Every structure is written in C-alpha cells, then in structure tokens.
Amino acid sequence: MMSRMKMDIDDNEIRIISPEGRNTISARPRWIYGVIACAVVAIVAIVSALLGSGDDAVESEGLTVTQVATTPDGIPSVAPKGFVEMTDTIIYDEPITILTPHDAVPQLHIGIDVLQSSDVVLAMQAADIRGDNGGIVGAYVMKGNLMSKGQAKSGFCAIIDGKVTIGVADATPFLEKAIEADGYFFRQYPLVVGNQLVENKPKGRSFRKALAEWNGTTVVVLSRSRLTFHDFAQTLVDMGVTNAIYLVGSEAFGFAVDAGGDRIEFGKEVPSLSVCANYIIWR
C-alpha cells in the first residue's frame, strides 16, 4: 500500500516538485536576446501599423503600442495608482504609525536597488541578516525559488497569489505552497497569534516594526518610541491586531508613498548593506 505523502515541509527540507528542476537557471547565448529584441520590434511595428495612431500609448521596454482602455460608456479609464494610507494614533499612551497599502501588490525583493524603484509604494526590511556571513536568516522563498533554508524563528509570512498569510508554525504547508505557486515566504519573530501576545527572548528596547493583520487588512505598524518586544506586542493586541510578525526594526530603512505622491522615509539608509538585504514591498 502506498504511504501517505507528508503535506507539511520543514524549513530544512526540499521537496522535488518535478523532474525538470524548477529552480535551475540555464545559461543562454547573448545573441538570442538580440534576436528576441528584433522580433519584438517587428511585432510592435506591425501592431502599430494596424492600430494606427491617436490613441493613448502604453510603453513596454522603450517601445510604444497604441492601446485604449475605456469604461462601458466609452470614456477612457485610468488604472488606480497605488499609495499608502498613513495613520498616526496612540494606543494606551503608546504612539504608533499604521501604514495601509492600497491598489498595490505585495512581494519580496532581495537587494537595495528596490529602494530606487519608482513603482514601489511601500518597502520595509523583512528577514534578518546573519552577522557572520551576511546571509538571510531562516527559510526565504522568492518567486518560487528557495533562497535560504533553516528555522531560526517560528513566525512566518507567505505571499501566494497576492494574498498575505501571517502565522506561527515550526513546519507549515505554506512554505511548500509558496514554492509551488511561484510565491514568497520568509521567517521572523512572532508577535501576535489569534489576538494573543507571543513572548520573545530579546529584552532590549528599540524602535519596532510589525507586519500585521488588522481589521481584515494587511498593514505595517511602526512604534514611535523605543519598546521591548513584550510592550510592542501588547500594543498590537490592544489595537486589535489578529496576527503579527516582526520586521527588522531599530534604524532599518524603509519608505512609504502617500496619496499625494510624497515619499516618507523611515530609519537610516545604509548603502553598504549586505547583498542579501531583503524587503517586503508593495508595488
């Protein structure tokens, strides 16, 4: 009799999804890209000739294809532009800032280059970086690729099909689901689970950041005073957070773009960060 397959996957395990090797990157001769570029130019030229001119333009890799999006009444429509709603409030004498992204898709990214991306409306450092070799602490999946293994912390965030799931588990099926669905996954300290505070070993005080589920929405919460893990987690519970994990705190750099297009920065930007510096972003 065939044994039942184990559904959960530990952070130090890899399950082979298919024999083709989904994470293998094959090298291609550079001339191929030249051929592809030429083909794209030819196709765009044909499409442009067929469609004519005078409509709104949609740019792609420096090429322009005429295309018009309209409402049922024939009125040109404009796609909503993402932004972050920023709310300053006080929870039992503790001042905090709540960042709520709108009309933007969550992702993970490795590298500080994302801090210069004009289409990103919210960026915060996600997983911790090792002090010895600069690697990512714990399991980390980006676009279905397992970039780092290990389970240093029990809290996790999974982003699958644009949906954020926050939880706590030593072994979780969301790790494998993120790999199978070209999603994202990282580990961090748990702060709140099912409206209940979670204790953590670090006892110092610092500026804190959290990724949280609040009123059915995913938000980032920033403390505006130096708090212990316990006090910060208690503040999250008091404001009604359902689940929350920690994000890199202290002076870790991040930013948010408000509805008016203004960029508000938090922390201090450090150009010499590890190449494994990673972020949860909305774009």
PATI-663277 format. One record per residue (C-alpha): residue number from 1; residue in three letters; y, z, x. Coordinates in steps of 0.05 Angstrom, whole numbers, plus 32768, in hexadecimal, padded with zeros to 4 digits. Example, Ala and Ser with C-alpha at 12.3 -4.5 7.8 and 13.67 -1.06 7.14 Angstrom:
{1 'Ala' {7FA6 809C 80F6}} {2 'Ser' {7FEB 808F 8111}} 
***
This chain:
{1 'Met' {8000 8000 8000}} {2 'Met' {8045 7FEE 801B}} {3 'Ser' {806F 802C 802B}} {4 'Arg' {80B2 8034 800B}} {5 'Met' {80EC 801D 8035}} {6 'Lys' {811D 8053 804B}} {7 'Met' {815F 8045 8026}} {8 'Asp' {818E 8071 804F}} {9 'Ile' {819E 8060 8097}} {10 'Asp' {81B2 8092 80CC}} {11 'Asp' {81EE 8084 80F8}} {12 'Asn' {81C0 807D 8135}} {13 'Glu' {8193 804A 8114}} {14 'Ile' {8199 8000 8109}} {15 'Arg' {8172 7FDB 80D3}} {16 'Ile' {8167 7F91 80E0}} {17 'Ile' {817F 7F6D 80A2}} {18 'Ser' {8166 7F27 80B5}} {19 'Pro' {8144 7F05 80F0}} {20 'Glu' {8181 7EDA 80FD}} {21 'Gly' {81A9 7F14 811D}} {22 'Arg' {81E8 7F1B 80F4}} {23 'Asn' {820F 7F3C 812C}} {24 'Thr' {8201 7F08 8161}} {25 'Ile' {823D 7EDE 8175}} {26 'Ser' {822A 7E9B 8191}} {27 'Ala' {8257 7E7A 81C4}} {28 'Arg' {8273 7E36 81B1}} {29 'Pro' {8292 7E01 81DF}} {30 'Arg' {82DD 7E00 81D8}} {31 'Trp' {82DE 7DB6 81C8}} {32 'Ile' {82BE 7DC6 8186}} {33 'Tyr' {82FC 7DEA 816F}} {34 'Gly' {8326 7DAD 8181}} {35 'Val' {82F9 7D82 8155}} {36 'Ile' {82FE 7DB4 811C}} {37 'Ala' {834A 7DB6 8122}} {38 'Cys' {834F 7D6B 8121}} {39 'Ala' {8322 7D68 80E3}} {40 'Val' {834E 7D9C 80C0}} {41 'Val' {838D 7D73 80D0}} {42 'Ala' {836C 7D34 80B3}} {43 'Ile' {8356 7D58 8074}} {44 'Val' {839B 7D77 806A}} {45 'Ala' {83BC 7D33 8073}} {46 'Ile' {838F 7D15 803D}} {47 'Val' {839B 7D4F 800D}} {48 'Ser' {83E6 7D4C 8018}} {49 'Ala' {83E7 7D01 800A}} {50 'Leu' {83C0 7D0B 7FCA}} {51 'Leu' {83EA 7D45 7FB0}} {52 'Gly' {842D 7D2A 7FC4}} {53 'Ser' {846A 7D55 7FD3}} {54 'Gly' {849B 7D81 7FAE}} {55 'Asp' {846D 7DBC 7F9E}} {56 'Asp' {846B 7E01 7FBD}} {57 'Ala' {844A 7E01 8003}} {58 'Val' {8411 7E2C 801A}} {59 'Glu' {840B 7E32 8066}} {60 'Ser' {83C9 7E38 808B}} {61 'Glu' {83C6 7E3A 80D7}} {62 'Gly' {8408 7E14 80DC}} {63 'Leu' {83F3 7DDE 80AB}} {64 'Thr' {8412 7DD5 8067}} {65 'Val' {83EC 7DC3 8027}} {66 'Thr' {8412 7DBA 7FE6}} {67 'Gln' {83F8 7DE9 7FB0}} {68 'Val' {8417 7E08 7F72}} {69 'Ala' {8401 7E47 7F4E}} {70 'Thr' {841B 7E4E 7F07}} {71 'Thr' {8416 7E7B 7ECB}} {72 'Pro' {83F7 7E61 7E89}} {73 'Asp' {843E 7E4E 7E75}} {74 'Gly' {8446 7E21 7EB2}} {75 'Ile' {8476 7E51 7ED5}} {76 'Pro' {8469 7E57 7F21}} {77 'Ser' {844A 7E9A 7F31}} {78 'Val' {8450 7EC4 7F70}} {79 'Ala' {8417 7EEE 7F8B}} {80 'Pro' {8429 7F38 7F8D}} {81 'Lys' {843F 7F51 7FD2}} {82 'Gly' {841D 7F90 7FEB}} {83 'Phe' {8444 7FD0 7FF6}} {84 'Val' {843B 801B 7FFE}} {85 'Glu' {8456 804E 7FCC}} {86 'Met' {846E 808A 7FF3}} {87 'Thr' {8473 80CE 7FD1}} {88 'Asp' {848E 810D 7FF2}} {89 'Thr' {8479 814C 7FCE}} {90 'Ile' {846A 8196 7FD8}} {91 'Ile' {8426 81B6 7FC9}} {92 'Tyr' {842A 8201 7FC8}} {93 'Asp' {8462 8202 7FFC}} {94 'Glu' {8441 81CD 8028}} {95 'Pro' {8469 818C 802E}} {96 'Ile' {843F 814D 802F}} {97 'Thr' {8448 8102 8029}} {98 'Ile' {8419 80D8 7FFE}} {99 'Leu' {8411 808F 800F}} {100 'Thr' {83F5 8063 7FD7}} {101 'Pro' {83E8 8019 7FE8}} {102 'His' {83F2 7FE5 7FB2}} {103 'Asp' {83DB 7F9C 7FAF}} {104 'Ala' {83B9 7FA1 7FF3}} {105 'Val' {8371 7F9F 800B}} {106 'Pro' {8354 7FD6 8038}} {107 'Gln' {8332 7FC4 807A}} {108 'Leu' {8323 7FE1 80BE}} {109 'His' {833F 7FC4 80FE}} {110 'Ile' {8334 7FD0 8149}} {111 'Gly' {836F 7FC6 8177}} {112 'Ile' {83B9 7FD7 8178}} {113 'Asp' {83CB 7F8E 816A}} {114 'Val' {83C6 7F9D 8120}} {115 'Leu' {8405 7FC8 8126}} {116 'Gln' {842D 7F87 812D}} {117 'Ser' {840D 7F63 80F2}} {118 'Ser' {8441 7F50 80BF}} {119 'Asp' {840F 7F4F 8085}} {120 'Val' {83F7 7F97 808E}} {121 'Val' {841A 7FC9 8060}} {122 'Leu' {83F6 8009 8076}} {123 'Ala' {83D3 801B 80B7}} {124 'Met' {83B8 805E 80CF}} {125 'Gln' {8389 806F 8107}} {126 'Ala' {8343 807A 80EB}} {127 'Ala' {8309 8090 8118}} {128 'Asp' {8313 80BC 8155}} {129 'Ile' {830E 80A1 819C}} {130 'Arg' {82E2 80C1 81D1}} {131 'Gly' {8307 80E3 820A}} {132 'Asp' {82D5 80CF 8240}} {133 'Asn' {82CB 8084 8236}} {134 'Gly' {82FE 8071 8200}} {135 'Gly' {82C7 805C 81CE}} {136 'Ile' {82C7 8068 8183}} {137 'Val' {82AA 80AA 816C}} {138 'Gly' {8272 80A2 8139}} {139 'Ala' {8257 8066 8112}} {140 'Tyr' {828A 802F 8109}} {141 'Val' {827F 7FED 80E4}} {142 'Met' {82B2 7FB5 80E2}} {143 'Lys' {82A5 7F77 80B8}} {144 'Gly' {825B 7F88 80B6}} {145 'Asn' {8254 7F91 8101}} {146 'Leu' {823D 7FD5 811B}} {147 'Met' {8270 7FE2 8153}} {148 'Ser' {825D 802A 8162}} {149 'Lys' {8223 8059 8152}} {150 'Gly' {821C 80A4 814C}} {151 'Gln' {822B 80DC 811B}} {152 'Ala' {825E 810B 8139}} {153 'Lys' {827C 811B 80F4}} {154 'Ser' {825E 811C 80AF}} {155 'Gly' {8299 8100 8088}} {156 'Phe' {829B 80B5 807D}} {157 'Cys' {82C3 807C 8060}} {158 'Ala' {82A2 803C 8049}} {159 'Ile' {82C9 7FFE 8033}} {160 'Ile' {829C 7FCD 800E}} {161 'Asp' {82B8 7F92 7FE6}} {162 'Gly' {82FD 7FB0 7FEB}} {163 'Lys' {82E8 7FF3 7FCD}} {164 'Val' {82F1 8033 7FF5}} {165 'Thr' {82BC 806A 7FF1}} {166 'Ile' {82C8 80AE 8011}} {167 'Gly' {8290 80E0 8019}} {168 'Val' {8267 810F 8043}} {169 'Ala' {821F 8102 8059}} {170 'Asp' {81F7 8105 809A}} {171 'Ala' {81D2 80C6 8083}} {172 'Thr' {81F0 8098 804F}} {173 'Pro' {81DC 8055 8031}} {174 'Phe' {8225 8041 8035}} {175 'Leu' {821D 8034 8080}} {176 'Glu' {81E8 8000 8074}} {177 'Lys' {820D 7FE4 8038}} {178 'Ala' {824A 7FDA 8063}} {179 'Ile' {8220 7FB3 8096}} {180 'Glu' {81FE 7F89 8060}} {181 'Ala' {823F 7F79 803A}} {182 'Asp' {826B 7F69 8077}} {183 'Gly' {8290 7FA9 8067}} {184 'Tyr' {82AE 7FE3 808E}} {185 'Phe' {8299 802A 809F}} {186 'Phe' {82B1 8064 80CB}} {187 'Arg' {82A5 80AE 80D5}} {188 'Gln' {82D7 80E8 80D4}} {189 'Tyr' {82DC 8132 80C4}} {190 'Pro' {82D0 8141 8079}} {191 'Leu' {8309 8168 8058}} {192 'Val' {82FA 8167 800D}} {193 'Val' {82BA 8157 7FE7}} {194 'Gly' {82B7 815A 7F9B}} {195 'Asn' {82F8 8180 7F98}} {196 'Gln' {82DC 81B4 7FC8}} {197 'Leu' {82F9 81C6 800C}} {198 'Val' {82CF 81B8 8049}} {199 'Glu' {82D6 81E4 8087}} {200 'Asn' {82DB 81C5 80CC}} {201 'Lys' {82D5 81E3 8112}} {202 'Pro' {8319 81CF 812F}} {203 'Lys' {8349 8209 8123}} {204 'Gly' {838A 81F2 8142}} {205 'Arg' {83C9 81DD 811D}} {206 'Ser' {83E2 8196 811C}} {207 'Phe' {8400 8160 80F0}} {208 'Arg' {83C6 8149 80C5}} {209 'Lys' {83B4 8108 80A2}} {210 'Ala' {837E 80FB 806E}} {211 'Leu' {835E 80C1 8049}} {212 'Ala' {8355 80DB 8002}} {213 'Glu' {833E 80CB 7FBB}} {214 'Trp' {8375 80E4 7F8D}} {215 'Asn' {837B 80D4 7F43}} {216 'Gly' {834A 809B 7F4A}} {217 'Thr' {8372 807B 7F82}} {218 'Thr' {8369 8078 7FCE}} {219 'Val' {83A5 8096 7FF2}} {220 'Val' {83BA 80AE 8036}} {221 'Val' {83D6 80F5 8039}} {222 'Leu' {8401 810E 8072}} {223 'Ser' {8415 8156 8080}} {224 'Arg' {845D 815F 8094}} {225 'Ser' {8450 81A2 80B6}} {226 'Arg' {841B 81B7 80E8}} {227 'Leu' {83DD 81D0 80C3}} {228 'Thr' {8397 81E7 80D4}} {229 'Phe' {835D 81BE 80B9}} {230 'His' {8351 81F4 8085}} {231 'Asp' {8399 81F7 806C}} {232 'Phe' {839E 81AB 8068}} {233 'Ala' {835C 81A6 8042}} {234 'Gln' {8373 81DD 8013}} {235 'Thr' {83B4 81B7 8007}} {236 'Leu' {838C 8179 7FF5}} {237 'Val' {8361 81A2 7FC4}} {238 'Asp' {83A0 81C0 7FA5}} {239 'Met' {83BE 817A 7F99}} {240 'Gly' {837E 8165 7F75}} {241 'Val' {835C 813A 7FA9}} {242 'Thr' {8314 812A 7F98}} {243 'Asn' {82FA 8115 7FDC}} {244 'Ala' {831C 810F 8020}} {245 'Ile' {830D 8104 8069}} {246 'Tyr' {833A 810E 80A5}} {247 'Leu' {8361 80D7 80C8}} {248 'Val' {8379 80DC 8110}} {249 'Gly' {83B3 810D 810C}} {250 'Ser' {83E7 812D 813A}} {251 'Glu' {8416 80F7 8155}} {252 'Ala' {83E5 80BD 8147}} {253 'Phe' {840F 8080 8135}} {254 'Gly' {840E 805E 80F1}} {255 'Phe' {843D 803B 80C1}} {256 'Ala' {8448 8028 8079}} {257 'Val' {8472 7FF2 8058}} {258 'Asp' {8496 8005 8018}} {259 'Ala' {84A6 7FDB 7FDB}} {260 'Gly' {84E8 7FC5 7FFA}} {261 'Gly' {84C4 7FAB 8038}} {262 'Asp' {84DC 7FE2 8066}} {263 'Arg' {84AA 7FFB 809A}} {264 'Ile' {84A6 8047 80A1}} {265 'Glu' {8483 805F 80E0}} {266 'Phe' {845D 80A0 80EC}} {267 'Gly' {844B 80C0 812E}} {268 'Lys' {8456 80A0 8172}} {269 'Glu' {843F 805B 8188}} {270 'Val' {8416 805C 81C8}} {271 'Pro' {840C 8016 81E7}} {272 'Ser' {83D8 8030 8218}} {273 'Leu' {83A6 8045 81E3}} {274 'Ser' {835C 8036 81ED}} {275 'Val' {8346 7FF0 81DB}} {276 'Cys' {831B 8013 81A7}} {277 'Ala' {8357 8030 8182}} {278 'Asn' {8347 8021 813A}} {279 'Tyr' {836B 8022 80F8}} {280 'Ile' {8360 8022 80AD}} {281 'Ile' {8391 7FF0 8092}} {282 'Trp' {83A7 7FD0 8051}} {283 'Arg' {83BE 7F88 8052}} 
***
